[in-house]
């Protein structure tokens, strides 16, 4: 099958390189900083509780710094970049399998898998007798969760991929085939069931620091999402309902937390809030690999960033014009239009070193990103303002400590509504589905509905989760002809020049990275997995 990448002359050269290059064993290479510490170091519950910290940030750095948005929101048409930068190759689908974003995503996921495997296979025999069984079970549950999340990302992005449970076995034979999609999903389910049974339960409140790591409820929420992708609607509905009934998570600005709003999700001081189910964790006051680049990538102008590297991506014309209803409160927090005012953004009055910092920013058309007439807002937190943003690290391109949401409670509510509908056709007036669906719309300030279809939910997911990496995968859940028609209808140019793409592929999957095909020539072979 043809993948979504547009064929070009560079692809032919890549294929020649695949045939002529030698193999090497670094399929699971990850930064040294992410390598777990194993041994008798873990002699207390506190140390073991901190053991899995790296699974939430270091291993995801290469993907987060750019690839995550290129391969999700740029491809899907939520974001736009001109052809002069790497993101532009994903706007017009001219990228090849040698493009770094393709391999960065692959390596981040397999890096997380390798580190999760290290804990899963080594912790039970390498902790002190002083460590409680509850703490050990929780660490093991978190490791299974991260491994499941990694494979969920891989299978939706590349399709058939190798399942690796033991790093030692792989080091002895790293030329291995891929395993079929259905086996990867079964493996994900098993890992999440383990996480549900072993991770701690939580009641998320105002002590946000205690919410950084995932819980049993997080695993239930992610498994509900996995079931939805597999169209196991009854299982997805039951798990989503269980999470809702638990009361663990809440909408900021919803009925349970009316004093907050959708805007509060995008303040760094609210990292790990009640709505966050799972998020990558970042430290903007640390070293390279520790921080989040999103403020630098997204901010439309240099006065908002700690470096001079702003405006790498912009909102697409399709997102600007075709997604948000009138008065939708999510729009202004997703992208900026001229005249939009942001009371919590701090900017530099000039670009000089000793510039005066001003709290409260109004977007002006002269600062538009990529000739879009707009600028991205989600994950833009402005110049360092400690009570609101926390610290930055200007040494490393203005890395911040703003978390990257991987799953929010709002999405769980929409999963619940879709699972009750139970198909991609028809409609429902089921009161439980409407309660979940309308809770999201009520917070957004748009009219509630008395009946909903799949298209209603699909559109609501895009409005709620735009620029958070989900729309690409949502398109992948559609019949390919429908997804293709949506993508080809989008204006993938800027406000000055309208452009459209023609897709000749037969699916929305990415190709395997070129360098990994060189190292593992069996990658395109598909063999059923032998479950242990």
MOTA-V236719 format. One record per residue. N is the residue number from 1. RES is the residue in three letters. OMEGA is omega as a letter, one per 40 degrees, with the letter a starting at -180 (999 if undefined). Layout:
N/RES/OMEGA + N/RES/OMEGA
This chain:
1/UNK/i + 2/UNK/i + 3/UNK/a + 4/UNK/a + 5/UNK/i + 6/UNK/a + 7/UNK/i + 8/UNK/a + 9/UNK/i + 10/UNK/a + 11/UNK/i + 12/UNK/i + 13/UNK/i + 14/UNK/a + 15/UNK/i + 16/UNK/i + 17/UNK/i + 18/UNK/a + 19/UNK/a + 20/UNK/a + 21/UNK/i + 22/UNK/a + 23/UNK/i + 24/UNK/a + 25/UNK/i + 26/UNK/i + 27/UNK/a + 28/UNK/i + 29/UNK/i + 30/UNK/i + 31/UNK/a + 32/UNK/a + 33/UNK/a + 34/UNK/a + 35/UNK/a + 36/UNK/i + 37/UNK/a + 38/UNK/a + 39/UNK/a + 40/UNK/i + 41/UNK/a + 42/UNK/a + 43/UNK/i + 44/UNK/i + 45/UNK/a + 46/UNK/i + 47/UNK/a + 48/UNK/i + 49/UNK/i + 50/UNK/a + 51/UNK/a + 52/UNK/a + 53/UNK/a + 54/UNK/i + 55/UNK/a + 56/UNK/a + 57/UNK/a + 58/UNK/a + 59/UNK/a + 60/UNK/a + 61/UNK/a + 62/UNK/i + 63/UNK/a + 64/UNK/a + 65/UNK/i + 66/UNK/a + 67/UNK/a + 68/UNK/a + 69/UNK/i + 70/UNK/a + 71/UNK/i + 72/UNK/a + 73/UNK/i + 74/UNK/i + 75/UNK/a + 76/UNK/i + 77/UNK/i + 78/UNK/a + 79/UNK/a + 80/UNK/i + 81/UNK/i + 82/UNK/a + 83/UNK/a + 84/UNK/i + 85/UNK/a + 86/UNK/i + 87/UNK/a + 88/UNK/i + 89/UNK/i + 90/UNK/i + 91/UNK/a + 92/UNK/i + 93/UNK/i + 94/UNK/a + 95/UNK/i + 96/UNK/a + 97/UNK/i + 98/UNK/i + 99/UNK/a + 100/UNK/a + 101/UNK/a + 102/UNK/a + 103/UNK/i + 104/UNK/i + 105/UNK/i + 106/UNK/a + 107/UNK/i + 108/UNK/a + 109/UNK/a + 110/UNK/i + 111/UNK/i + 112/UNK/i + 113/UNK/a + 114/UNK/i + 115/UNK/i + 116/UNK/i + 117/UNK/a + 118/UNK/i + 119/UNK/a + 120/UNK/a + 121/UNK/a + 122/UNK/a + 123/UNK/a + 124/UNK/a + 125/UNK/a + 126/UNK/i + 127/UNK/a + 128/UNK/i + 129/UNK/i + 130/UNK/a + 131/UNK/a + 132/UNK/i + 133/UNK/i + 134/UNK/i + 135/UNK/i + 136/UNK/i + 137/UNK/a + 138/UNK/i + 139/UNK/i + 140/UNK/i + 141/UNK/i + 142/UNK/a + 143/UNK/i + 144/UNK/i + 145/UNK/a + 146/UNK/i + 147/UNK/i + 148/UNK/i + 149/UNK/a + 150/UNK/i + 151/UNK/i + 152/UNK/i + 153/UNK/a + 154/UNK/a + 155/UNK/i + 156/UNK/a + 157/UNK/a + 158/UNK/a + 159/UNK/i + 160/UNK/i + 161/UNK/i + 162/UNK/i + 163/UNK/a + 164/UNK/a + 165/UNK/a + 166/UNK/a + 167/UNK/a + 168/UNK/i + 169/UNK/a + 170/UNK/a + 171/UNK/i + 172/UNK/a + 173/UNK/a + 174/UNK/i + 175/UNK/a + 176/UNK/i + 177/UNK/i + 178/UNK/i + 179/UNK/a + 180/UNK/a + 181/UNK/a + 182/UNK/i + 183/UNK/i + 184/UNK/i + 185/UNK/i + 186/UNK/i + 187/UNK/i + 188/UNK/i + 189/UNK/a + 190/UNK/i + 191/UNK/a + 192/UNK/i + 193/UNK/i + 194/UNK/a + 195/UNK/i + 196/UNK/a + 197/UNK/a + 198/UNK/i + 199/UNK/i + 200/UNK/i + 201/UNK/a + 202/UNK/i + 203/UNK/a + 204/UNK/i + 205/UNK/a + 206/UNK/i + 207/UNK/a + 208/UNK/a + 209/UNK/a + 210/UNK/a + 211/UNK/a + 212/UNK/a + 213/UNK/a + 214/UNK/a + 215/UNK/i + 216/UNK/i + 217/UNK/i + 218/UNK/a + 219/UNK/i + 220/UNK/a + 221/UNK/i + 222/UNK/i + 223/UNK/i + 224/UNK/i + 225/UNK/i + 226/UNK/i + 227/UNK/i + 228/UNK/i + 229/UNK/i + 230/UNK/a + 231/UNK/i + 232/UNK/a + 233/UNK/a + 234/UNK/i + 235/UNK/i + 236/UNK/a + 237/UNK/a + 238/UNK/a + 239/UNK/i + 240/UNK/i + 241/UNK/i + 242/UNK/i + 243/UNK/i + 244/UNK/a + 245/UNK/a + 246/UNK/a + 247/UNK/a + 248/UNK/a + 249/UNK/a + 250/UNK/i + 251/UNK/i + 252/UNK/a + 253/UNK/i + 254/UNK/a + 255/UNK/a + 256/UNK/i + 257/UNK/a + 258/UNK/a + 259/UNK/i + 260/UNK/a + 261/UNK/i + 262/UNK/a + 263/UNK/a + 264/UNK/i + 265/UNK/a + 266/UNK/i + 267/UNK/a + 268/UNK/i + 269/UNK/i + 270/UNK/i + 271/UNK/i + 272/UNK/i + 273/UNK/a + 274/UNK/a + 275/UNK/a + 276/UNK/i + 277/UNK/i + 278/UNK/a + 279/UNK/i + 280/UNK/a + 281/UNK/a + 282/UNK/a + 283/UNK/a + 284/UNK/a + 285/UNK/a + 286/UNK/a + 287/UNK/i + 288/UNK/a + 289/UNK/a + 290/UNK/a + 291/UNK/a + 292/UNK/a + 293/UNK/a + 294/UNK/i + 295/UNK/i + 296/UNK/a + 297/UNK/a + 298/UNK/a + 299/UNK/a + 300/UNK/a + 301/UNK/a + 302/UNK/a + 303/UNK/a + 304/UNK/a + 305/UNK/a + 306/UNK/i + 307/UNK/i + 308/UNK/a + 309/UNK/a + 310/UNK/i + 311/UNK/a + 312/UNK/i + 313/UNK/i + 314/UNK/i + 315/UNK/i + 316/UNK/i + 317/UNK/i + 318/UNK/i + 319/UNK/a + 320/UNK/a + 321/UNK/a + 322/UNK/a + 323/UNK/a + 324/UNK/i + 325/UNK/i + 326/UNK/i + 327/UNK/i + 328/UNK/a + 329/UNK/a + 330/UNK/a + 331/UNK/a + 332/UNK/i + 333/UNK/i + 334/UNK/i + 335/UNK/a + 336/UNK/i + 337/UNK/a + 338/UNK/a + 339/UNK/i + 340/UNK/a + 341/UNK/a + 342/UNK/a + 343/UNK/a + 344/UNK/i + 345/UNK/i + 346/UNK/a + 347/UNK/i + 348/UNK/a + 349/UNK/i + 350/UNK/i + 351/UNK/i + 352/UNK/a + 353/UNK/a + 354/UNK/a + 355/UNK/i + 356/UNK/a + 357/UNK/a + 358/UNK/i + 359/UNK/a + 360/UNK/a + 361/UNK/i + 362/UNK/a + 363/UNK/a + 364/UNK/a + 365/UNK/a + 366/UNK/i + 367/UNK/a + 368/UNK/i + 369/UNK/i + 370/UNK/a + 371/UNK/a + 372/UNK/a + 373/UNK/a + 374/UNK/i + 375/UNK/i + 376/UNK/i + 377/UNK/i + 378/UNK/a + 379/UNK/i + 380/UNK/a + 381/UNK/i + 382/UNK/i + 383/UNK/a + 384/UNK/i + 385/UNK/a + 386/UNK/a + 387/UNK/a + 388/UNK/a + 389/UNK/a + 390/UNK/a + 391/UNK/i + 392/UNK/i + 393/UNK/a + 394/UNK/i + 395/UNK/a + 396/UNK/i + 397/UNK/i + 398/UNK/i + 399/UNK/a + 400/UNK/i + 401/UNK/i + 402/UNK/i + 403/UNK/i + 404/UNK/i + 405/UNK/i + 406/UNK/i + 407/UNK/i + 408/UNK/a + 409/UNK/i + 410/UNK/i + 411/UNK/i + 412/UNK/i + 413/UNK/i + 414/UNK/i + 415/UNK/i + 416/UNK/i + 417/UNK/a + 418/UNK/a + 419/UNK/i + 420/UNK/i + 421/UNK/i + 422/UNK/i + 423/UNK/i + 424/UNK/i + 425/UNK/i + 426/UNK/a + 427/UNK/i + 428/UNK/i + 429/UNK/i + 430/UNK/a + 431/UNK/i + 432/UNK/i + 433/UNK/a + 434/UNK/i + 435/UNK/i + 436/UNK/a + 437/UNK/a + 438/UNK/i + 439/UNK/i + 440/UNK/a + 441/UNK/a + 442/UNK/i + 443/UNK/a + 444/UNK/i + 445/UNK/i + 446/UNK/a + 447/UNK/i + 448/UNK/a + 449/UNK/i + 450/UNK/i + 451/UNK/a + 452/UNK/i + 453/UNK/i + 454/UNK/a + 455/UNK/i + 456/UNK/a + 457/UNK/i + 458/UNK/i + 459/UNK/i + 460/UNK/i + 461/UNK/a + 462/UNK/a + 463/UNK/a + 464/UNK/a + 465/UNK/a + 466/UNK/i + 467/UNK/i + 468/UNK/i + 469/UNK/a + 470/UNK/a + 471/UNK/i + 472/UNK/a + 473/UNK/i + 474/UNK/i + 475/UNK/i + 476/UNK/i + 477/UNK/a + 478/UNK/i + 479/UNK/a + 480/UNK/a + 481/UNK/i + 482/UNK/i + 483/UNK/i + 484/UNK/a + 485/UNK/i + 486/UNK/a + 487/UNK/a + 488/UNK/i + 489/UNK/a + 490/UNK/i + 491/UNK/a + 492/UNK/i + 493/UNK/i + 494/UNK/a + 495/UNK/a + 496/UNK/a + 497/UNK/i + 498/UNK/i + 499/UNK/i + 500/UNK/i + 501/UNK/i + 502/UNK/a + 503/UNK/i + 504/UNK/i + 505/UNK/i + 506/UNK/i + 507/UNK/a + 508/UNK/a + 509/UNK/i + 510/UNK/i + 511/UNK/i + 512/UNK/i + 513/UNK/a + 514/UNK/a + 515/UNK/i + 516/UNK/i + 517/UNK/i + 518/UNK/a + 519/UNK/a + 520/UNK/a + 521/UNK/i + 522/UNK/a + 523/UNK/a + 524/UNK/i + 525/UNK/a + 526/UNK/a + 527/UNK/i + 528/UNK/a + 529/UNK/i + 530/UNK/a + 531/UNK/a + 532/UNK/999
